[in-house]
Every structure is written in C-alpha cells, then in structure tokens.
Amino acid sequence: MRIKSKWLAVLLTLGLVLAACSPSGSDDTTTTSGDDGATTTTADEGATTTTEGGDVADIATDVGVDLDAGTIKVGMLSDLTGQFSSLVQLIVKGHEVYWDNVNANGGINGLQVELVVEDTGYLVDTHIQKYETIKDEVVAFGHSTGSPHTVAINDALREDGILAIPLTWYSGWSDTNVNSNLLHHGAPYCIEAMNVIGWLSEQMGDAISTVAIASVAGDYGLDSHEGAILAADALGLEVVYEGRGAIDAADEATLTEVANNIVASGADLVWVTTGPAAYGSIFGQALQQGFTAVWTGAAPSYNPAFIAPDSVIKDAIAAMTYWGTYYSVWSQDAPGVTEAKELLEAAGVTQPVSAYLEGFVEATIMHAALEAAYNAGDMTQAGVLAAAKSLDNVTFDGLAPDETFVGTSNEQVQRSTLIWRPDPEGLASGANAGEVVEEAAYTADIAAAYQFDEACYLFGS
C-alpha cells in the first residue's frame, strides 16, 4: 500500500500547516473581540444602551448580551481536533477575522461581538457536553460542526429556544418540520449530488452510463447517498454498486472492501461520501489496481492535500475528479470574495484556502440575525431566534448564493451549486487555492424540478 501511506503522510503534513493558521492556544475555550467602540448606560434587563451614533434604543436582553460591557457573546461548537479539523480551523479563523473587522467598525450598533469557541473533536457526546456548558453564556451559536452532532442538539435547541448555524449541509436543515432553530445555507447534500451528477452527465453524455455509490452511515452520508440515487434514477444511469453506509472511516478493512467493490463494478462514475482520509484511501487503492473513472462526492470528502505538491495522487485527482461546493472559491472575482481575501491577508493569512470563506458566510448570516434582533429591540435568545427566522433575503456579495429563511421548505431550499475541478499547478504556484471553476452557479434540471417537501433522508430512518 505504498500509494496510500505516502498520501496519508502528505495529508498529515498539510494538516500541520493548516493548524498553524488555527485559533491560538491549547484551551478548549477561546474568545476573540475587537476594541469596544460603544458607550452604554444600563443596569437591568431591557435597559437603555447609547450607541456610538448617539441613538437611544431600549433593548431586551437575557443571556449573552451585556449592555454594561457592550458585548454580545456568540458560541462556536467547532471540530478543532477531529476528522474535519484541518478545514474547520480555517473556517473558525474566517469567523474571527470577519468579526474583528465588524468590531473595529462599530460592532452591532456599538456592541462588540465575542466568539466563545469550544472544541468538540467531532465527537457527538462532546458536542452535546459543550453545548450544555456554554448555552447559558451565549445569545446564539454561530457555528455547529457536523450533521449527527447538530442532530444530537436539535431537540435541545428547540427546548431552549436558541439559534444555531450548522456547518453541515444535511437537507433536514431546509425542512421546516425538522428545523425550527437553525439557519441553513448552501445546497443540501442531496441537491448537491443531483447537481454534480447532473452536470457531469450533461458534459460527458454517453461516456457515463453506470455509477458506483458508497457512503458513510448517518445523516451526512445517507443524505448525500439518497441524492445520488435520485440523480441516477432521473438520468437513467445504472447503479452497478451501492455501498449504502458501507464506509467506516476508522476501519481499514471496510475502505479496502469498498475500493475493491468499486473496481469490480467497472463504473463510469463514482460518487463517494465520507471524510477526506477515507476518500483518499479508497481512491488510492482503486487507482493502485489500475481503475479509472470519473470520481466525485460530497464536498466535505475533499481536502487540498489531495493535490499538494508531494502527493502521489495529485495528477490522478486532477484528471479524474470534479466537485461541487456550497460557497465561492478563492479565485472567484466577486466583491464579497475580494473583501474577505483582503481582510484575511491583512490578518496575516498568506495561504489561499477557500475554507476561510465559509467562515465569512456563516458570520454574515449571524450578523444579519443580530442586526435584525437589535432593530426589533429584542436581543434575548428568543428574540435573536425570531429575528433570524424572519430574514427573507440574506445576500453575500458573491461569497455564496442568497438565502431566505421564510416560506415553505420548497421555497427555502438552496438549489445552486458551484462546480469546480482540482488544479495542482494553481495550488503549487499560489495562483489559486487549487480550484478551477467550471460553473459558478449551476442548477441541474432534476434539482430545479425536485419537489422538496421534507428532508431527502430523515435521521433515524
């Protein structure tokens, strides 16, 4: 397994590089804030705050907003040391840079935003524990890593009346029957699968007639898996291997079994949804057996380490894979992307990695919710949630597709996906983050026509 061992070494090396850009310190909890630009006169809940501009507003508060101190605390349940840590560290950094800029320019009407960051290690039990630890300290959660992890706190969020923004694209977050306390963003996993497979079928025509599909168990893998099955059925593709929930990222034997089954299937197209390490192992083992096909999968399956200069699979990844994503990539020429890159560079970020931009997307949504709550005069936990759920047009200046959080599930769901292919030369030269955009905003006919009345995969089913 020479290919696999070298690839893992490259992944580890990049993970260490990315960690250097992560939040500093070894404690589980960190806070960030800018200079206090507000003057306040308050003593009790619902008291008066005087903003920098001199306007006076009566603001109701309970948890996480201190009018005396002039602060708003926002929680972050983040995987800083687990399976997706190398990317989540950058996303958290994006949040920090975003809010530092907001705070330096007056904050939320004079109130400074502080992030309370907890490391969940991508463990469900730890995620629940950290939620309980800080839920009485923050006004809302600006970030929650992981589908099963966010599912695990979903009932508690309902009971406690607290808002959260998930770092997960499970379709349940666009299902109004499932999601009462979360703000979705980006096309969900099942719609992403329809778009990417639809685009590949459109581009390659008769060259793609068969598909192999494999996934991890749980809401992430099975939601994506369901979308791939729906796409294959709609496009008339024959499913020659279906490994539904067959991948156990921690069990090398299952990775070998899935790789062997994909090779044996002879599929023209391969859709795999898992974590990056498992994806690289499956891809590398199939490649070692001489198997060639068009490969893709849900966006969290990818890692820039695949095309790092020393990666032995970089050329194959560049030649054989295409991907979708939920937000813009580093090389795009859009106002929101340009501004984010300028702020990141001013903060000392020199490595172009598009994951930073996801932090800006999540923070933009929270910013809109906090502004709306302030304008409504209610910055209680319940008030921020109510304000968030009234947002009917959140725009990102090209960082991501616009979002609405009102209306039916079918009206709210995001259907647009950015399609891209890996670019090792661009990554090596620093010209881009290793991504070449094929379609900046693509919606397959099957995704556009799909009647989204409920989650593609209902957790627990």
C-alpha positions in Angstrom: 0.0 0.0 0.0 2.8 2.4 -0.9 0.4 4.9 -2.5 -1.8 5.1 0.5 0.9 5.5 3.1 2.5 8.3 1.1 -0.8 10.1 0.7 -1.5 9.9 4.4 1.8 11.4 5.1 1.0 14.3 2.8 -2.4 14.8 4.5 -0.8 14.9 7.9 1.8 17.4 6.8 -0.8 19.7 5.3 -2.9 19.3 8.5 0.0 20.6 10.5 0.4 23.6 8.1 -3.3 24.4 8.3 -3.2 24.1 12.1 -0.7 26.9 12.2 -3.5 29.2 11.0 -6.0 27.9 13.6 -7.1 29.7 16.7 -4.1 30.0 19.1 -3.8 28.3 22.4 -4.5 24.9 23.7 -7.5 25.5 25.8 -10.9 24.3 24.6 -12.5 27.7 25.0 -11.2 30.9 23.5 -12.7 34.3 22.9 -12.0 37.0 20.4 -13.2 40.6 20.3 -12.2 43.9 18.9 -11.9 47.3 20.6 -15.0 48.5 22.5 -16.5 51.3 20.4 -19.7 51.8 22.3 -20.9 53.8 25.3 -23.5 52.2 27.4 -25.8 53.2 30.3 -27.6 50.2 31.7 -28.2 48.2 34.8 -31.1 45.8 34.2 -32.5 43.5 31.5 -34.2 45.6 28.8 -32.4 48.8 29.9 -31.1 51.5 27.6 -27.9 51.5 25.6 -26.5 54.6 23.8 -24.8 53.7 20.6 -21.8 55.3 19.1 -24.0 57.4 16.8 -25.9 58.7 19.8 -29.2 57.0 19.1 -31.0 55.6 22.1 -32.8 52.2 22.0 -34.5 50.1 24.6 -33.1 46.6 24.1 -34.4 43.5 25.9 -31.7 41.0 26.9 -31.3 37.9 28.9 -28.3 35.7 28.0 -25.1 36.5 26.1 -25.7 40.3 25.6 -24.2 42.6 28.3 -25.2 46.2 27.7 -23.0 47.4 30.5 -19.9 45.8 29.0 -21.1 46.5 25.4 -20.7 42.9 24.3 -22.5 40.1 22.5 -21.3 36.5 23.0 -21.8 34.0 20.2 -21.0 30.3 20.7 -19.0 28.1 18.3 -19.2 24.3 18.5 -16.2 23.5 16.3 -14.2 20.4 15.3 -10.7 21.7 16.0 -9.0 18.4 16.6 -11.2 15.7 14.9 -11.8 14.3 11.5 -12.5 17.7 9.8 -10.3 19.8 12.0 -7.8 21.0 9.3 -10.7 22.7 7.4 -12.8 23.7 10.4 -9.8 25.5 11.9 -9.7 27.8 8.9 -13.5 28.3 9.0 -13.2 29.5 12.6 -10.4 31.8 11.6 -12.7 33.2 8.9 -15.3 34.0 11.7 -12.6 35.6 13.8 -11.3 37.9 11.0 -14.9 38.8 10.0 -15.9 39.8 13.5 -12.7 41.7 14.2 -13.5 43.8 11.2 -17.1 44.4 12.3 -16.0 45.3 15.8 -13.3 47.7 14.5 -16.1 49.4 12.6 -18.6 49.9 15.4 -19.8 46.3 16.0 -23.5 45.7 16.2 -24.7 49.3 16.8 -21.8 49.8 19.2 -21.9 46.3 20.8 -18.8 44.2 20.3 -19.1 40.6 19.3 -17.1 38.0 21.2 -16.8 34.4 20.0 -16.8 31.6 22.6 -15.1 28.7 20.7 -15.4 25.2 22.0 -13.5 22.2 20.5 -15.9 19.3 20.0 -13.3 16.9 18.5 -16.0 15.8 16.1 -17.5 13.6 18.9 -21.2 13.6 19.4 -21.1 13.2 23.2 -18.5 16.1 23.4 -20.7 18.2 21.1 -23.7 17.8 23.5 -21.5 18.4 26.5 -20.0 21.6 25.1 -23.5 22.9 24.1 -24.7 22.4 27.7 -21.5 24.1 29.0 -22.0 27.4 27.2 -25.7 27.6 26.3 -26.3 29.9 29.3 -23.4 32.1 28.3 -24.1 32.9 24.6 -27.0 34.6 22.8 -26.8 32.1 19.9 -24.5 29.6 18.2 -22.8 30.9 15.1 -21.4 27.5 14.1 -22.1 23.8 14.8 -19.8 21.3 13.1 -21.3 18.1 11.8 -24.6 16.6 10.8 -25.0 13.9 13.5 -23.6 16.3 16.1 -26.1 19.1 15.2 -28.9 16.5 15.0 -27.9 15.5 18.6 -28.5 19.0 19.9 -31.5 19.8 17.7 -34.1 18.9 20.3 -32.2 20.9 23.0 -32.1 23.9 20.7 -35.9 23.7 20.4 -36.4 23.3 24.1 -34.0 26.1 25.0 -35.1 28.5 22.2 -31.6 29.1 20.9 -30.5 29.8 17.3 -27.6 27.9 15.7 -26.0 27.9 12.3 -24.8 24.5 11.2 -21.6 23.7 9.5 -23.4 20.8 7.8 -25.5 20.7 4.6 -27.9 18.0 5.7 -31.2 18.6 3.9 -33.1 18.4 7.2 -31.9 22.0 7.9 -34.1 23.1 5.0 -37.0 21.0 6.2 -39.3 23.3 8.3 -40.7 20.2 10.0 -37.2 19.3 11.3 -35.5 22.7 11.6 -37.1 25.3 13.9 -33.9 26.7 15.4 -31.2 26.5 12.6 -30.4 28.6 9.6 -29.4 26.5 6.6 -27.1 27.8 3.9 -25.9 26.2 0.6 -27.4 23.4 -1.4 -28.0 20.4 0.9 -26.1 17.2 0.3 -28.8 15.5 -1.7 -29.3 18.5 -4.0 -25.5 18.8 -4.4 -25.4 15.2 -5.6 -28.2 15.9 -8.1 -26.3 19.0 -9.4 -22.8 17.5 -9.7 -24.0 14.2 -11.2 -26.4 16.1 -13.5 -23.6 18.4 -14.6 -21.3 15.5 -15.3 -23.9 13.6 -17.2 -24.7 16.8 -19.3 -21.0 17.4 -20.0 -20.0 13.8 -20.8 -23.1 12.3 -22.3 -22.9 8.7 -23.3 -19.4 8.4 -21.7 -21.3 8.0 -18.4 -23.9 5.3 -18.2 -23.1 3.4 -14.9 -22.4 4.7 -11.4 -21.0 3.3 -8.2 -22.2 4.9 -5.0 -20.7 4.5 -1.5 -21.2 6.4 1.8 -20.7 6.6 5.5 -23.7 5.9 7.7 -25.6 8.7 9.3 -27.2 11.9 8.2 -24.3 13.3 6.2 -23.5 10.1 4.2 -27.0 8.9 3.7 -28.5 12.3 2.7 -25.8 12.6 0.0 -26.3 8.9 -0.9 -30.1 9.5 -1.4 -29.4 12.4 -3.7 -27.0 10.3 -5.8 -29.7 7.5 -6.1 -32.3 10.1 -7.1 -30.0 11.6 -9.7 -29.1 8.2 -11.2 -32.8 7.2 -11.5 -33.7 10.6 -13.1 -30.8 10.4 -15.5 -31.2 6.7 -16.4 -27.8 5.7 -15.0 -27.4 2.1 -14.0 -26.2 1.8 -10.3 -23.7 -1.0 -10.5 -22.5 -0.8 -6.9 -24.4 0.6 -3.9 -22.5 0.7 -0.7 -25.1 2.5 1.4 -23.5 3.2 4.7 -20.7 0.8 3.9 -17.8 3.1 4.8 -16.4 3.1 8.3 -13.6 5.7 8.2 -11.9 4.2 11.2 -11.9 0.6 9.8 -9.3 0.0 7.1 -11.0 -3.3 6.1 -14.2 -1.5 5.0 -12.2 1.0 3.0 -10.5 -1.8 1.2 -13.8 -3.6 0.6 -15.4 -0.5 -0.8 -12.5 0.2 -3.1 -12.5 -3.4 -4.3 -16.2 -3.3 -5.0 -15.9 -0.1 -6.9 -13.2 -1.6 -9.1 -15.2 -4.8 -9.6 -18.2 -2.7 -10.7 -16.4 -1.1 -13.6 -18.5 2.0 -13.1 -18.0 5.1 -15.4 -18.8 7.4 -12.5 -18.0 7.1 -8.8 -19.8 9.0 -6.0 -18.3 8.6 -2.6 -19.3 10.5 0.5 -17.1 10.2 3.6 -14.2 12.1 5.2 -11.1 13.1 3.3 -8.8 10.5 4.8 -11.2 7.7 3.9 -11.9 9.1 0.5 -8.1 9.3 -0.3 -7.6 5.7 0.9 -10.5 4.4 -1.3 -9.4 6.4 -4.3 -5.7 5.4 -3.9 -6.5 1.7 -3.5 -8.7 1.7 -6.6 -6.0 3.7 -8.5 -3.4 1.2 -7.5 -5.5 -1.6 -9.2 -5.5 0.4 -12.4 -9.1 1.5 -12.1 -10.0 4.7 -13.9 -13.4 6.5 -13.9 -14.8 10.0 -13.2 -14.8 10.4 -9.4 -16.7 12.9 -7.2 -18.6 13.0 -4.0 -20.0 15.4 -1.3 -17.7 18.4 -0.8 -16.5 17.6 2.7 -14.9 14.4 1.2 -12.3 16.6 -0.4 -9.1 18.0 1.1 -6.5 20.2 -0.6 -3.9 17.7 0.5 -5.0 15.5 -2.4 -3.2 17.9 -4.8 -0.4 19.1 -2.6 3.0 19.1 -4.4 4.3 15.9 -2.8 1.0 14.0 -3.2 1.4 10.9 -5.3 -2.3 11.0 -6.3 -2.4 14.7 -7.3 -2.3 14.1 -11.1 -5.0 11.4 -10.9 -7.2 13.6 -8.7 -6.8 16.4 -11.2 -7.5 14.2 -14.2 -10.4 12.2 -12.7 -12.3 14.2 -10.2 -14.9 17.0 -10.3 -16.5 18.6 -7.2 -19.3 20.9 -6.1 -19.2 23.4 -3.2 -21.7 25.5 -1.2 -19.8 28.8 -1.3 -17.4 30.6 -3.6 -13.8 29.6 -4.1 -10.6 31.7 -3.6 -10.1 32.5 -7.3 -13.5 34.0 -8.0 -13.9 37.6 -8.9 -16.8 38.7 -6.7 -17.0 41.7 -4.3 -17.6 39.5 -1.2 -14.6 37.2 -2.1 -12.3 40.2 -2.8 -13.2 41.8 0.5 -12.8 38.6 2.5 -9.4 37.9 1.0 -8.2 41.5 1.7 -9.3 41.1 5.4 -7.6 37.7 5.7 -4.4 38.9 4.1 -4.4 41.9 6.5 -4.8 39.5 9.4 -1.7 37.6 8.3 -3.2 34.8 6.3 -0.9 34.0 3.3 -2.1 30.6 2.2 -5.1 30.6 -0.2 -7.6 28.1 1.1 -11.3 28.6 0.2 -12.5 27.1 3.6 -11.8 30.5 5.2 -14.6 31.9 3.1 -17.2 29.6 4.7 -16.4 31.3 8.0 -17.4 34.6 6.4 -20.6 33.1 5.0 -21.7 31.8 8.4 -20.7 35.0 10.2 -22.7 37.1 7.6 -25.8 35.2 8.5 -25.3 35.7 12.2 -24.6 39.4 11.6 -27.9 39.7 9.8 -29.7 38.0 12.6 -28.1 40.1 15.3 -28.8 43.4 13.4 -32.4 42.3 12.9 -32.8 41.5 16.6 -31.3 44.8 17.6 -33.6 46.7 15.3 -36.6 44.8 16.8 -35.5 45.8 20.3 -35.1 42.2 21.5 -31.7 40.7 21.9 -32.8 37.8 24.1 -32.0 34.3 22.9 -35.6 34.0 21.8 -35.5 37.4 20.2 -32.4 36.6 18.1 -34.0 33.4 17.0 -37.2 35.1 16.0 -35.3 37.8 14.1 -33.3 35.2 12.3 -36.3 33.3 11.2 -37.8 36.5 9.7 -34.8 37.1 7.3 -36.2 36.8 3.8 -33.1 37.8 1.7 -29.6 37.4 3.1 -27.0 38.4 0.5 -23.3 37.7 0.5 -21.9 39.8 -2.4 -20.9 36.8 -4.3 -19.5 34.8 -1.4 -22.4 32.4 -1.7 -25.9 32.2 -3.2 -28.5 34.4 -1.5 -30.7 32.7 1.2 -34.2 33.0 2.6 -35.4 31.7 5.9 -39.2 32.3 5.4 -41.8 30.3 3.4 -42.2 26.6 2.8 -39.4 24.1 2.7 -39.6 24.0 -1.1 -39.3 27.8 -1.2 -36.3 28.0 1.2 -34.1 25.2 -0.1 -31.0 26.3 -1.9 -30.7 24.6 -5.3 -27.5 26.2 -6.7 -24.0 24.6 -6.6 -20.6 25.8 -7.7 -18.9 23.1 -9.9 -15.1 23.0 -10.0 -12.1 20.8 -10.7 -8.8 20.5 -8.9 -5.7 22.5 -10.1 -2.4 21.2 -8.6 -0.4 23.8 -10.5 -2.5 26.6 -9.3 -2.1 25.4 -5.7 1.6 25.0 -6.0 2.1 28.4 -7.5 -0.3 30.2 -5.2 -2.3 31.4 -8.1 -5.4 30.0 -6.5 -6.5 27.5 -3.8 -6.2 24.6 -6.2 -9.6 25.1 -7.8 -10.7 26.0 -11.3 -14.4 27.0 -11.6 -16.4 25.2 -14.2 -19.8 26.6 -13.4 -20.2 29.3 -10.7 -23.9 28.8 -10.1 -25.3 25.5 -11.6 -28.7 24.0 -11.0 -29.4 20.7 -12.8 -32.9 20.3 -14.3 -33.5 17.4 -11.8 -32.6 19.7 -8.9 -34.7 22.6 -10.2 -37.8 20.3 -10.6 -37.3 18.4 -7.4 -40.3 18.9 -5.0 -38.6 19.4 -1.6 -41.3 18.8 1.0 -39.1 17.1 3.5 -35.5 16.0 4.1 -34.2 13.6 1.5 -33.0 11.4 4.4 -34.8 11.6 7.7 -32.4 10.9 10.5 -33.1 7.8 12.4 -34.8 6.1 9.4 
